[in-house]
């Protein structure tokens, strides 16, 4: 099926799953998930509802969504169940490729034999602790692709030196890890797509 048709189904997800009020915020990153085509294993950090992880199941062989908030995690599992049981969505996405974990990212230990080549970071890096930034850097060291959605203007920044909520700070951070960056500007949240050559 052509990407244009798939992108239409992705925008329809928000209507079907009652996320329409958030569609303007989410649709750009969702449309960019095809960036992870041919990835072996994608990690979605702070996956919230799990929607990016589930959409990535069309493009990557395996996806792990990590969510540290137990209340959000209930919504994550509900969304996965919906994708599994929806005849319409199951034509495009394989929810069985996705594993969700309820754990703070800084405490999440990836098995050493896992080859993670893609990372999704949406609206969360700006408040990472130093331990979580170190974990992220270790994960990105071996990754080939990253999608980072930045926080809207005015968001607080825990990591004052890195400024991961700002375009320049996030670009500098990713470039130092060897990524070539493409900026996808959006009226609410800029998106950085990073790929190693």
C-alpha positions in Angstrom: 0.0 0.0 0.0 1.2 3.5 -0.9 2.5 5.8 1.9 -0.1 8.4 1.1 -2.8 5.9 1.9 -1.0 4.8 5.1 -0.6 8.4 6.2 -4.4 8.9 5.7 -5.0 5.9 8.0 -2.6 7.5 10.6 -4.6 10.7 10.6 -7.8 8.6 10.9 -6.4 7.0 14.1 -7.2 10.1 16.1 -10.8 10.1 15.1 -11.2 6.4 15.8 -9.5 6.5 19.1 -11.1 9.8 20.3 -7.7 11.6 20.1 -9.1 14.2 17.6 -8.6 17.1 20.0 -4.9 16.3 20.0 -4.6 15.7 16.2 -2.8 19.0 15.4 -0.2 18.2 18.0 0.4 14.6 17.1 -0.1 14.3 13.4 3.3 15.6 12.2 5.4 13.2 14.3 3.0 10.3 13.4 3.5 11.0 9.7 7.3 10.9 10.3 7.3 7.5 11.9 7.9 6.0 8.4 11.4 7.4 8.9 12.1 4.1 10.8 11.4 1.9 7.9 13.8 -1.1 7.8 14.8 -0.6 11.5 15.3 -3.8 13.5 14.4 -2.4 16.9 13.0 1.0 17.8 12.7 2.3 21.4 10.0 4.8 22.2 11.0 6.7 25.3 8.1 8.1 27.4 5.6 6.5 25.0 2.5 7.9 26.8 -0.5 6.5 24.8 1.8 4.3 22.8 0.5 5.6 19.5 4.0 6.3 18.0 5.1 2.8 19.0 2.1 1.2 17.4 2.4 3.2 14.2 6.0 2.2 14.0 4.9 -1.5 13.9 4.3 -1.0 10.2 8.0 -0.1 9.6 10.2 -1.7 12.2 10.6 -5.4 13.2 10.4 -4.8 16.9 9.3 -1.8 19.1 9.7 -1.3 22.8 7.7 1.5 24.4 8.9 2.7 27.8 6.5 4.7 30.0 7.3 5.6 33.6 3.9 6.9 34.7 1.6 4.1 35.8 -1.5 6.1 35.0 -0.4 6.8 31.5 0.6 3.2 31.1 -3.0 2.0 31.6 -3.9 4.2 28.6 -0.9 2.7 26.7 -2.2 -0.9 27.2 -5.7 0.2 26.3 -4.4 1.7 23.0 -2.5 -1.5 22.2 -5.6 -3.6 22.8 -7.6 -1.3 20.5 -5.0 -1.7 17.7 -5.1 -5.5 18.1 -8.9 -5.7 18.1 -9.6 -3.1 15.3 -10.1 -4.9 12.0 -9.4 -1.6 10.2 -6.1 -0.8 12.0 -4.8 -4.4 12.1 -4.7 -4.3 8.3 -1.9 -1.7 8.5 -0.2 -2.2 11.9 1.1 -5.3 13.9 0.5 -4.5 17.6 2.1 -7.8 18.4 5.5 -6.4 17.4 5.2 -3.9 20.2 6.2 -4.5 23.8 5.3 -1.9 26.4 7.2 -1.6 29.7 6.1 0.5 32.7 9.4 1.8 34.1 11.3 5.1 34.5 13.7 5.4 31.5 16.7 5.9 33.7 16.0 2.6 35.4 15.3 0.7 32.2 18.0 -1.8 31.4 18.1 -2.9 27.8 19.4 -6.5 27.4 23.0 -6.4 26.1 22.2 -8.6 23.1 19.5 -6.2 21.8 20.4 -4.2 18.7 18.5 -0.9 18.9 18.9 1.1 15.8 16.0 3.6 16.2 14.9 5.9 19.0 11.7 8.0 19.4 11.8 10.8 22.0 8.6 13.0 22.1 8.1 15.9 24.5 10.1 14.4 27.3 13.8 15.0 27.0 13.5 18.5 28.4 12.9 17.2 31.9 15.4 14.2 31.9 17.6 13.9 34.9 21.3 13.6 34.4 21.0 9.8 34.8 18.3 9.7 32.1 20.4 11.9 29.8 23.4 9.5 30.3 21.1 6.5 29.5 19.8 8.3 26.4 23.3 9.1 25.2 24.3 5.4 25.7 21.3 4.3 23.7 21.9 6.8 20.9 25.5 5.9 20.6 24.6 2.7 18.7 21.4 3.9 17.1 21.2 4.9 13.4 18.0 7.0 13.5 16.3 9.3 16.0 13.1 11.3 16.1 13.0 14.0 18.7 9.9 16.1 19.2 10.7 19.2 21.2 8.6 20.8 23.8 6.5 23.9 23.1 8.1 27.3 23.9 8.2 28.2 27.6 8.6 24.7 28.9 10.9 24.4 31.9 14.3 22.8 31.3 15.9 20.5 34.0 19.1 20.1 32.0 20.2 23.7 31.9 23.4 23.0 30.2 21.9 20.9 27.4 18.7 22.9 26.8 17.0 19.8 25.2 13.7 21.7 24.9 15.3 24.2 22.4 16.1 23.5 18.8 19.7 24.6 19.0 20.4 22.7 22.2 18.8 19.5 20.9 20.6 19.8 17.5 23.9 20.3 19.2 23.3 17.3 21.5 22.4 15.0 18.6 25.2 16.3 16.3 27.7 15.5 19.0 26.5 11.9 18.9 27.1 11.7 15.2 23.6 12.4 13.7 22.9 14.5 10.6 19.8 16.5 11.4 16.7 17.5 9.5 14.3 20.0 11.1 10.6 19.6 10.5 9.0 22.8 11.8 5.6 22.6 13.3 3.5 25.4 14.7 3.4 23.6 18.1 6.3 21.3 18.5 9.4 21.2 16.2 10.6 17.7 15.1 14.3 16.8 14.7 15.0 13.7 12.5 18.5 12.4 13.0 20.3 9.9 10.8 23.9 8.6 11.0 25.7 8.3 7.6 
